[in-house]
Amino acid sequence: MKLDFDINNIRKNNIELLDCQVDLILRSLEFYSYTYKFIYPRTGKSATKEENLRISLVTDTYEQILNQYANSHSQTENQNYDQNRKNNLRKIV
């Protein structure tokens, strides 16, 4: 896989995924990163610029998805908590 960072054609993407889909993507990125670091290393040769970019891209993507998932999960919990409080107040009144 040849990496081509054309900064003129970068666009932001937003997708909605189920928790199980996010989990699958995170596990895949972890496996790819692990494989590339520990199983595939080139013996006696230093990593090329492209190889360093690839592993950096995988690591950064993993961190970004993990952070967005954590934020989404905490927001959902807060919304559920607020809704439960409102429902409980209605029952009292």
C-alpha positions in Angstrom: 0.0 0.0 0.0 1.5 3.3 -1.1 0.6 6.3 1.0 -0.2 9.4 -0.9 -1.0 12.4 1.2 -2.5 14.9 -1.2 -3.3 17.8 1.1 -5.4 19.5 -1.6 -8.0 16.6 -1.5 -8.4 16.1 2.2 -12.0 16.1 3.4 -13.7 15.3 6.7 -16.0 12.3 6.9 -18.7 11.7 9.5 -20.2 8.2 9.8 -22.5 6.7 12.4 -21.6 3.2 13.6 -23.0 0.7 16.1 -20.9 0.0 19.1 -20.0 -3.4 17.8 -18.8 -1.8 14.5 -16.5 0.6 16.4 -15.2 -2.3 18.5 -14.4 -4.2 15.3 -12.5 -1.2 13.8 -10.5 -0.6 16.9 -9.5 -4.3 17.2 -8.5 -4.3 13.6 -6.4 -1.2 14.0 -4.8 -2.7 17.1 -4.0 -5.9 15.3 -2.6 -4.1 12.3 -0.4 -1.9 14.5 0.8 -4.9 16.5 1.5 -6.9 13.4 3.4 -4.1 11.7 5.5 -3.4 14.8 6.4 -6.9 16.1 5.7 -9.5 13.4 6.6 -7.7 10.2 9.8 -5.8 11.1 12.4 -5.7 8.5 15.5 -7.3 10.0 18.6 -5.1 10.0 16.9 -2.3 8.0 15.6 0.9 9.4 12.0 1.8 8.7 11.4 3.9 5.6 9.5 7.2 5.7 6.5 5.6 4.2 6.5 2.8 6.9 6.7 5.4 9.6 3.9 7.4 8.1 1.7 4.2 7.8 2.2 3.2 11.5 1.6 6.8 12.6 -1.6 7.0 10.5 -2.9 3.8 12.1 -2.0 4.9 15.6 -3.6 8.4 15.1 -6.7 6.9 13.6 -7.0 4.4 16.5 -6.7 7.2 19.0 -9.2 9.5 17.2 -11.8 6.7 16.9 -11.3 5.7 20.6 -11.7 9.3 21.8 -14.8 9.9 19.7 -16.3 6.7 20.9 -15.6 7.5 24.6 -17.1 11.0 24.2 -20.2 9.6 22.5 -20.6 6.9 25.1 -20.4 9.4 28.0 -22.8 11.8 26.3 -25.3 9.0 25.9 -25.0 8.1 29.6 -25.5 11.7 30.6 -28.6 12.0 28.4 -30.0 8.8 29.9 -29.3 10.0 33.4 -31.0 13.3 32.7 -34.0 11.6 31.2 -34.3 9.2 34.2 -34.2 12.2 36.6 -37.0 14.0 34.7 -39.1 10.8 34.7 -38.5 10.3 38.4 -39.5 14.0 39.1 -42.7 13.5 37.2 -43.6 10.5 39.3 -43.0 12.5 42.5 -45.1 15.4 41.4 
